[in-house]
Amino acid sequence: MALVGIDAIGCEVEVDVASSGMAPPVIVGLPDAAVKESLERVRSALRNSGYDWPRTKAVVNLAPADTKKEGPAFDLPIALGMIYAGGEGTPEKVGRYLIAGELALDGRVRPIRGALSMAMLARDRRLAGVLVPRENAAEAAVVGDVEVIGIGTLAEAVGFLNEQLPLEPTTIDIDEVFGQASQYDVDFGEVRGQESAKRALVIAAAGGHNVLLIGPPGTGKTMLSKRLPTILPPLGLAESLETTRIWSAAGKLPPGEPLMARRPVRSPHHSASGPALVGGGTVPQAGEVSLAHHGLLFLDEFPEFPRTILETLRQPLEDGTVTIARAHASVLFPARFMLVAAMNPCPCGYFTDPNKPCKCSPSQIDKYLSRISGPLIDRIDIHIEVPPVPYRELRGGREGSDSATMREQVLRARQVQRERFGDGTTMLNARMGPRQLRRHCVLDPAGEALLRQALTELGLSARAHDKILRVARTIADLDGGGPIRAEHLTEAVMYRRLDRRM
């Protein structure tokens, strides 16, 4: 198989060994450098495993010929082709399995990228199963409905295909995997004070809203952000499979974890390039926004990211996808994530600190805030101030809201949304379109007057108007799921801090 984005494309490996001729073997079919080099790995693996290397001209064709082939996953099928092309025929099993693996020089089979997508392709094609490196077997077994044979050496693959070595299919207990991933080492109860910020994060988690934390250094913005996953609902199986495909295709699936059972959290440094953040490359690869699919993308020191790179977030924030266009093709990567950003209120960081004087001039503050464009600010639902924690709260014995309590509130609000949008959907309030807004965000006269006043005084855009309604809908869901009342709208408007500042 060849990977195109996160999708596996079936690839037929044909090997022809001529009866005469002394020309060196060649690979055709748009191979990249890693595939071309496979001939030397295959040569050594065959000899060190006790098999003959063809002494006459050999041609390896990778079909379809117009699809770029990259990576070392073609080593194992090429080696099997060399063995069977010079032998007594090809076993019937070869045509019933998808086969992939990188070969070491001594014949060992090393892990590959995209084993999960490969198993899905085998299931869709109604094949018997897949032959994959043993390290990838548990990952491929997550799919079900296909036989997953994990192999450790080239000799094992030949023995299995020749029906001389029976190998048991790999199975996995998905419930056990999810159970082990449900435990976290951090808790919101460890964060002293900041109850208003915790409330905003509960709203963000309940409705899937993007959030921006603004405050002086050392007030707990990073601590709060790192604990947000502890109150999010666990990944569903469909969400987990989609996320795992992205990580597997990128070669970033953690060792020993066959499935992404916990929501991913990505926190790139502000020096990250555009392709690293949103994806790219000559052969398109997933970026941080896609690796955060169904999870969190945490951007600390938000204004320190180059503005041109921040602007690339606008499409994934709006559409939930990233399209990487190249001359030969366009690749679509999923990128449905929650954005959690943190920033100081000014260059020195102490503009809102009551204890330390700010040394920045108004023009410096305006220039600092202008690093984040208005259209990008519009796409962030909640702007919350994180003030310094008073000494009495920092040293007091009374703990604030913990993750268990906050998670219970989030789960109740999510249940309200499932009943509203349908049990079989992953729709959240943050993703409501115009038609759903008109249907589910009906305001009473007091609410209409309040929203009209807010839009007039703050000069908000139409997108900010929709964001306020979506956040108000989530606040109402946390309050039991009834109609949106004036107090819900008031709280939602208060979360547009940067709009008021700008």
Secondary structure per residue as TSV (DSSP state, phi and psi in degrees):
chain	resnum	aa	ss	phi	psi
A	1	M	-	360.0	150.6
A	2	A	E	-116.1	143.4
A	3	L	E	-94.0	128.3
A	4	V	E	-120.8	101.6
A	5	G	T	69.9	-118.2
A	6	I	T	-109.4	3.9
A	7	D	E	-95.9	140.4
A	8	A	E	-92.1	130.5
A	9	I	E	-110.6	127.7
A	10	G	-	-61.4	137.3
A	11	C	-	-132.2	128.4
A	12	E	E	-96.9	125.2
A	13	V	E	-101.5	114.0
A	14	E	E	-109.9	133.3
A	15	V	E	-125.1	125.8
A	16	D	E	-120.1	118.9
A	17	V	E	-105.6	116.7
A	18	A	-	-73.6	158.1
A	19	S	S	-79.7	-15.3
A	20	S	S	-151.2	171.6
A	21	G	-	103.0	140.0
A	22	M	-	-114.0	16.1
A	23	A	-	-69.1	149.9
A	24	P	-	-67.7	153.7
A	25	P	-	-65.6	152.1
A	26	V	E	-133.5	155.1
A	27	I	E	-117.8	130.1
A	28	V	E	-124.3	161.7
A	29	G	S	111.6	39.1
A	30	L	S	57.5	52.7
A	31	P	B	-81.4	147.0
A	32	D	-	-88.6	-174.6
A	33	A	H	-62.3	-39.7
A	34	A	H	-64.3	-36.3
A	35	V	H	-72.4	-39.8
A	36	K	H	-62.2	-38.1
A	37	E	T	-71.0	-12.1
A	38	S	H	-62.3	-26.2
A	39	L	H	-59.4	-39.1
A	40	E	H	-70.8	-38.1
A	41	R	H	-65.7	-42.6
A	42	V	H	-64.4	-41.1
A	43	R	H	-57.1	-50.3
A	44	S	H	-67.6	-40.6
A	45	A	H	-63.3	-40.2
A	46	L	H	-63.6	-49.6
A	47	R	H	-64.3	-41.6
A	48	N	H	-75.9	-10.6
A	49	S	T	-102.0	1.6
A	50	G	T	91.9	16.3
A	51	Y	-	-109.6	157.1
A	52	D	-	-84.9	143.6
A	53	W	-	-95.3	132.4
A	54	P	-	-55.2	134.9
A	55	R	S	-91.4	-9.6
A	56	T	S	-110.3	179.9
A	57	K	-	-61.9	136.5
A	58	A	E	-131.7	139.4
A	59	V	E	-122.6	128.6
A	60	V	E	-110.5	123.3
A	61	N	E	-114.2	130.4
A	62	L	E	-108.9	110.8
A	63	A	E	-109.0	144.4
A	64	P	S	-74.3	143.1
A	65	A	T	-73.5	-14.0
A	66	D	T	-98.4	9.2
A	67	T	S	-107.2	128.9
A	68	K	-	-65.4	131.0
A	69	K	B	-107.1	128.2
A	70	E	-	-137.3	156.5
A	71	G	S	88.4	169.8
A	72	P	G	-91.4	9.3
A	73	A	G	-67.0	-12.4
A	74	F	G	-85.5	-5.7
A	75	D	H	-56.4	-52.1
A	76	L	H	-64.1	-49.0
A	77	P	H	-63.5	-32.9
A	78	I	H	-66.0	-42.5
A	79	A	H	-62.2	-43.0
A	80	L	H	-64.3	-38.1
A	81	G	H	-62.1	-40.8
A	82	M	H	-63.2	-39.9
A	83	I	H	-66.3	-48.6
A	84	Y	H	-78.1	-26.7
A	85	A	H	-66.6	-27.9
A	86	G	T	-103.0	7.8
A	87	G	T	-107.1	-145.3
A	88	E	T	-99.1	13.6
A	89	G	-	128.6	169.4
A	90	T	-	-102.9	128.3
A	91	P	-	-60.7	152.1
A	92	E	G	-63.1	-30.2
A	93	K	G	-62.7	-26.9
A	94	V	G	-58.4	-38.6
A	95	G	G	-78.5	-6.8
A	96	R	G	-104.4	1.1
A	97	Y	E	-129.8	145.1
A	98	L	E	-85.7	135.1
A	99	I	E	-128.3	132.8
A	100	A	-	-155.9	147.6
A	101	G	-	170.9	146.9
A	102	E	E	-92.5	139.1
A	103	L	E	-102.4	136.4
A	104	A	-	-84.7	166.6
A	105	L	T	-66.3	-23.4
A	106	D	T	-94.1	7.4
A	107	G	S	96.9	-3.0
A	108	R	B	-69.2	153.5
A	109	V	E	-106.7	122.9
A	110	R	E	-99.7	157.9
A	111	P	-	-66.5	161.3
A	112	I	-	-129.4	172.7
A	113	R	S	-93.7	147.9
A	114	G	-	82.2	24.0
A	115	A	H	-64.3	-34.4
A	116	L	H	-65.8	-46.0
A	117	S	H	-61.8	-34.6
A	118	M	H	-64.7	-43.4
A	119	A	H	-65.6	-36.7
A	120	M	H	-64.4	-38.2
A	121	L	H	-64.2	-42.1
A	122	A	H	-63.1	-39.3
A	123	R	H	-65.2	-43.9
A	124	D	H	-66.4	-31.6
A	125	R	T	-87.6	1.3
A	126	R	T	58.0	39.6
A	127	L	-	-84.5	167.1
A	128	A	S	-67.0	-37.5
A	129	G	E	172.0	-159.7
A	130	V	E	-132.5	148.1
A	131	L	E	-109.8	112.2
A	132	V	E	-132.5	161.0
A	133	P	E	-55.8	148.3
A	134	R	H	-58.1	-33.9
A	135	E	H	-67.0	-21.9
A	136	N	H	-97.4	-3.4
A	137	A	H	-64.5	-44.3
A	138	A	H	-64.3	-38.3
A	139	E	H	-61.3	-46.3
A	140	A	H	-69.6	-30.1
A	141	A	H	-69.6	-14.3
A	142	V	T	-61.0	-30.5
A	143	V	S	-64.2	-40.8
A	144	G	-	74.7	166.3
A	145	D	S	66.6	3.1
A	146	V	S	-134.3	148.5
A	147	E	E	-83.8	124.1
A	148	V	E	-110.6	115.1
A	149	I	E	-107.4	115.1
A	150	G	E	-91.7	129.8
A	151	I	E	-124.0	150.1
A	152	G	S	-107.8	-22.3
A	153	T	B	-141.5	164.0
A	154	L	H	-62.2	-38.8
A	155	A	H	-63.0	-36.3
A	156	E	H	-64.3	-40.8
A	157	A	H	-62.6	-44.5
A	158	V	H	-64.6	-43.1
A	159	G	H	-62.0	-40.1
A	160	F	H	-67.6	-45.6
A	161	L	H	-67.3	-30.8
A	162	N	T	-84.1	2.3
A	163	E	T	59.2	34.6
A	164	Q	S	-104.7	-16.2
A	165	L	S	-132.8	101.5
A	166	P	-	-72.3	129.1
A	167	L	-	-122.6	134.6
A	168	E	-	-78.4	135.7
A	169	P	-	-62.5	148.5
A	170	T	-	-82.5	134.9
A	171	T	-	-125.1	161.1
A	172	I	-	-144.9	141.3
A	173	D	-	-93.2	101.6
A	174	I	H	-66.1	-37.4
A	175	D	H	-60.8	-38.4
A	176	E	H	-66.8	-39.1
A	177	V	H	-62.5	-45.5
A	178	F	H	-66.4	-35.5
A	179	G	H	-64.4	-39.3
A	180	Q	H	-70.2	-26.6
A	181	A	H	-87.2	-4.6
A	182	S	T	-83.5	-3.1
A	183	Q	-	-98.2	137.2
A	184	Y	-	-121.7	150.0
A	185	D	S	-91.0	-7.5
A	186	V	-	-120.8	161.2
A	187	D	-	-150.5	145.5
A	188	F	G	-64.0	-22.2
A	189	G	G	-63.2	-18.2
A	190	E	G	-78.5	-12.7
A	191	V	S	-91.1	114.9
A	192	R	-	-78.6	136.8
A	193	G	S	66.9	-151.7
A	194	Q	-	56.9	38.9
A	195	E	H	-66.4	-34.2
A	196	S	H	-67.0	-38.1
A	197	A	H	-67.5	-39.0
A	198	K	H	-62.7	-40.0
A	199	R	H	-60.5	-44.1
A	200	A	H	-63.0	-37.4
A	201	L	H	-70.8	-32.9
A	202	V	H	-62.1	-43.8
A	203	I	H	-62.9	-43.7
A	204	A	H	-61.3	-45.0
A	205	A	H	-68.5	-34.9
A	206	A	H	-68.5	-38.4
A	207	G	H	-106.4	-0.4
A	208	G	T	72.1	33.0
A	209	H	-	-88.0	149.4
A	210	N	-	-77.7	148.0
A	211	V	E	-140.0	144.0
A	212	L	E	-123.1	123.0
A	213	L	E	-100.0	126.4
A	214	I	E	-123.3	125.6
A	215	G	-	179.7	165.9
A	216	P	-	-63.4	164.7
A	217	P	T	-61.3	143.3
A	218	G	T	81.3	12.8
A	219	T	S	-92.1	-3.9
A	220	G	S	105.3	16.3
A	221	K	H	-62.1	-44.8
A	222	T	H	-69.0	-39.7
A	223	M	H	-60.1	-44.5
A	224	L	H	-62.5	-44.2
A	225	S	H	-63.8	-41.3
A	226	K	H	-68.4	-21.0
A	227	R	H	-94.9	-5.1
A	228	L	G	-59.6	-38.3
A	229	P	G	-60.2	-23.1
A	230	T	G	-70.5	-14.7
A	231	I	G	-110.1	0.4
A	232	L	S	-81.0	149.4
A	233	P	-	-62.2	151.9
A	234	P	-	-65.1	156.1
A	235	L	-	-64.5	137.1
A	236	G	-	-77.0	166.2
A	237	L	H	-63.5	-43.2
A	238	A	H	-63.7	-42.1
A	239	E	H	-63.1	-42.1
A	240	S	H	-63.6	-42.4
A	241	L	H	-64.2	-41.2
A	242	E	H	-65.7	-40.6
A	243	T	H	-68.0	-41.5
A	244	T	H	-62.6	-37.0
A	245	R	H	-59.2	-41.2
A	246	I	H	-65.8	-48.0
A	247	W	H	-65.6	-38.0
A	248	S	H	-67.1	-44.0
A	249	A	H	-64.9	-30.1
A	250	A	T	-84.0	-6.2
A	251	G	T	72.2	26.3
A	252	K	-	-114.5	9.3
A	253	L	-	-64.9	125.0
A	254	P	-	-59.3	141.2
A	255	P	T	-59.3	137.2
A	256	G	T	81.9	-1.5
A	257	E	-	-112.7	103.5
A	258	P	S	-74.4	-13.5
A	259	L	S	-148.1	141.7
A	260	M	-	-79.7	89.3
A	261	A	-	-90.5	-7.3
A	262	R	S	-120.6	142.5
A	263	R	-	-59.2	129.7
A	264	P	-	-71.1	148.9
A	265	V	E	-128.8	120.2
A	266	R	E	-117.1	134.7
A	267	S	-	-135.6	76.3
A	268	P	-	-67.5	150.8
A	269	H	-	-73.4	155.6
A	270	H	T	-70.2	-5.2
A	271	S	T	-90.2	2.3
A	272	A	-	-63.3	144.4
A	273	S	-	-80.4	169.4
A	274	G	H	-60.1	-50.5
A	275	P	H	-60.6	-33.4
A	276	A	H	-66.7	-33.0
A	277	L	H	-81.4	-50.1
A	278	V	H	-106.2	-8.4
A	279	G	E	105.0	160.0
A	280	G	E	157.6	-153.6
A	281	G	T	103.9	164.0
A	282	T	T	-58.1	-47.4
A	283	V	T	-100.4	110.1
A	284	P	T	-54.8	130.0
A	285	Q	E	-122.6	154.3
A	286	A	E	-69.5	142.1
A	287	G	-	-100.5	-170.9
A	288	E	H	-62.5	-35.5
A	289	V	H	-66.0	-32.0
A	290	S	H	-79.8	-35.0
A	291	L	H	-65.0	-21.8
A	292	A	T	-90.7	10.7
A	293	H	T	-55.9	130.6
A	294	H	T	63.9	18.7
A	295	G	S	-138.5	-143.6
A	296	L	E	-120.2	139.9
A	297	L	E	-113.5	111.5
A	298	F	E	-102.9	118.5
A	299	L	E	-113.2	99.9
A	300	D	S	-82.3	153.6
A	301	E	S	51.8	55.5
A	302	F	G	-51.6	-47.3
A	303	P	G	-70.1	-12.6
A	304	E	G	-77.0	-15.6
A	305	F	S	-69.3	138.6
A	306	P	-	-56.2	139.2
A	307	R	H	-59.8	-37.6
A	308	T	H	-62.6	-32.8
A	309	I	H	-75.8	-40.3
A	310	L	H	-60.7	-34.6
A	311	E	H	-66.1	-23.5
A	312	T	T	-69.5	-12.6
A	313	L	T	-78.1	-12.8
A	314	R	H	-64.2	-42.6
A	315	Q	H	-65.3	-50.9
A	316	P	H	-63.2	-33.8
A	317	L	H	-64.7	-34.1
A	318	E	H	-85.0	-42.9
A	319	D	H	-104.1	-19.7
A	320	G	S	76.9	14.2
A	321	T	E	-141.5	161.8
A	322	V	E	-127.8	127.5
A	323	T	E	-106.9	118.6
A	324	I	E	-102.3	111.3
A	325	A	E	-98.5	131.4
A	326	R	-	-130.1	169.9
A	327	A	S	-60.6	-38.1
A	328	H	S	-90.3	-21.6
A	329	A	-	-170.4	166.4
A	330	S	E	-117.8	137.9
A	331	V	E	-118.0	133.8
A	332	L	E	-105.9	123.8
A	333	F	E	-111.8	135.2
A	334	P	E	-66.5	145.6
A	335	A	-	-154.8	57.3
A	336	R	-	-96.1	95.9
A	337	F	-	-132.5	165.3
A	338	M	E	-96.7	125.4
A	339	L	E	-88.9	125.5
A	340	V	E	-122.3	112.1
A	341	A	E	-116.2	151.3
A	342	A	E	-134.0	141.5
A	343	M	E	-153.6	158.1
A	344	N	-	-84.2	156.2
A	345	P	S	-76.7	-11.5
A	346	C	S	-160.0	172.3
A	347	P	S	-58.7	-41.5
A	348	C	S	-78.9	-22.1
A	349	G	S	98.6	-7.3
A	350	Y	-	-114.9	24.9
A	351	F	T	-62.2	-37.3
A	352	T	T	-103.7	9.9
A	353	D	-	-85.5	121.3
A	354	P	S	-73.4	-13.2
A	355	N	S	-102.9	-20.3
A	356	K	S	-125.2	132.6
A	357	P	-	-73.3	143.8
A	358	C	-	-85.4	135.2
A	359	K	-	-101.9	7.6
A	360	C	-	-94.0	143.0
A	361	S	-	-80.9	160.3
A	362	P	H	-55.7	-37.9
A	363	S	H	-67.3	-36.1
A	364	Q	H	-65.7	-40.1
A	365	I	H	-65.3	-45.0
A	366	D	H	-62.6	-40.1
A	367	K	H	-65.3	-38.4
A	368	Y	H	-64.8	-47.0
A	369	L	H	-68.3	-28.0
A	370	S	T	-73.5	-6.2
A	371	R	T	-64.9	-21.0
A	372	I	S	-104.9	118.9
A	373	S	-	-72.2	157.2
A	374	G	H	-59.5	-45.1
A	375	P	H	-59.1	-33.8
A	376	L	H	-72.9	-41.3
A	377	I	H	-59.5	-39.3
A	378	D	H	-57.3	-31.6
A	379	R	T	-83.6	-2.6
A	380	I	-	-102.4	118.2
A	381	D	-	-70.8	-41.1
A	382	I	E	-124.4	124.0
A	383	H	E	-113.7	115.5
A	384	I	E	-122.9	136.6
A	385	E	E	-86.1	135.3
A	386	V	-	-114.4	96.8
A	387	P	-	-81.0	166.3
A	388	P	-	-60.4	147.4
A	389	V	-	-86.1	126.1
A	390	P	-	-62.2	154.3
A	391	Y	H	-59.7	-40.9
A	392	R	H	-64.1	-32.2
A	393	E	H	-79.8	-32.9
A	394	L	H	-67.7	-36.2
A	395	R	H	-106.6	-2.8
A	396	G	-	-69.8	158.1
A	397	G	S	-83.8	-13.5
A	398	R	-	-85.9	124.4
A	399	E	-	-88.9	152.6
A	400	G	-	-87.8	-156.3
A	401	S	-	-63.4	135.9
A	402	D	-	-103.3	172.7
A	403	S	H	-64.9	-36.9
A	404	A	H	-62.6	-44.6
A	405	T	H	-64.7	-44.7
A	406	M	H	-67.0	-38.4
A	407	R	H	-64.3	-38.2
A	408	E	H	-61.1	-40.3
A	409	Q	H	-64.3	-42.3
A	410	V	H	-63.3	-44.2
A	411	L	H	-64.7	-37.4
A	412	R	H	-64.4	-43.1
A	413	A	H	-66.4	-38.0
A	414	R	H	-65.3	-35.1
A	415	Q	H	-64.8	-39.3
A	416	V	H	-59.7	-41.4
A	417	Q	H	-69.3	-37.1
A	418	R	H	-61.7	-41.2
A	419	E	H	-67.9	-32.1
A	420	R	H	-74.0	-46.2
A	421	F	H	-96.3	-12.2
A	422	G	-	112.2	140.3
A	423	D	T	-66.9	-27.4
A	424	G	T	-88.4	13.6
A	425	T	-	-121.3	156.4
A	426	T	-	-103.1	18.8
A	427	M	-	-61.9	136.8
A	428	L	-	-124.6	165.8
A	429	N	G	-58.1	-35.7
A	430	A	G	-65.0	-17.6
A	431	R	G	-104.7	8.0
A	432	M	-	-63.5	137.1
A	433	G	-	-89.3	179.5
A	434	P	H	-56.5	-41.8
A	435	R	H	-65.5	-41.4
A	436	Q	H	-69.6	-33.5
A	437	L	H	-61.9	-44.4
A	438	R	H	-64.4	-31.3
A	439	R	H	-82.7	-39.8
A	440	H	H	-105.6	-3.0
A	441	C	-	-122.6	50.0
A	442	V	-	-75.5	132.9
A	443	L	B	-109.3	148.2
A	444	D	-	-81.8	173.0
A	445	P	H	-55.9	-38.9
A	446	A	H	-64.4	-40.7
A	447	G	H	-66.5	-40.0
A	448	E	H	-61.2	-42.6
A	449	A	H	-65.8	-40.6
A	450	L	H	-65.3	-43.5
A	451	L	H	-67.1	-39.5
A	452	R	H	-61.9	-42.7
A	453	Q	H	-64.4	-42.5
A	454	A	H	-64.3	-44.4
A	455	L	H	-65.1	-37.4
A	456	T	H	-70.6	-46.3
A	457	E	H	-73.5	-35.8
A	458	L	H	-91.7	-13.5
A	459	G	T	63.4	42.2
A	460	L	-	-75.9	153.9
A	461	S	-	-81.4	171.5
A	462	A	H	-63.8	-34.5
A	463	R	H	-67.0	-41.6
A	464	A	H	-63.5	-36.3
A	465	H	H	-57.8	-45.8
A	466	D	H	-66.8	-38.0
A	467	K	H	-61.9	-41.9
A	468	I	H	-61.2	-43.0
A	469	L	H	-64.5	-40.3
A	470	R	H	-65.2	-43.1
A	471	V	H	-66.5	-41.0
A	472	A	H	-61.8	-37.7
A	473	R	H	-62.6	-40.4
A	474	T	H	-67.1	-40.5
A	475	I	H	-61.8	-40.7
A	476	A	H	-64.9	-36.2
A	477	D	H	-65.8	-38.3
A	478	L	H	-66.0	-22.9
A	479	D	T	-93.0	12.1
A	480	G	T	117.8	-11.1
A	481	G	S	92.0	12.1
A	482	G	-	-78.3	-167.0
A	483	P	-	-66.9	157.8
A	484	I	B	-73.5	125.0
A	485	R	-	-106.6	171.9
A	486	A	H	-60.3	-37.8
A	487	E	H	-67.8	-30.0
A	488	H	H	-67.8	-43.0
A	489	L	H	-65.3	-39.7
A	490	T	H	-59.2	-45.9
A	491	E	H	-64.3	-40.1
A	492	A	H	-63.6	-39.9
A	493	V	H	-66.2	-35.9
A	494	M	H	-64.0	-19.9
A	495	Y	T	-87.4	12.1
A	496	R	B	-105.4	55.4
A	497	R	H	-62.2	-45.1
A	498	L	H	-68.6	-28.9
A	499	D	H	-63.6	-38.4
A	500	R	H	-70.3	-35.7
A	501	R	H	-70.7	-41.2
A	502	M	-	-81.1	360.0
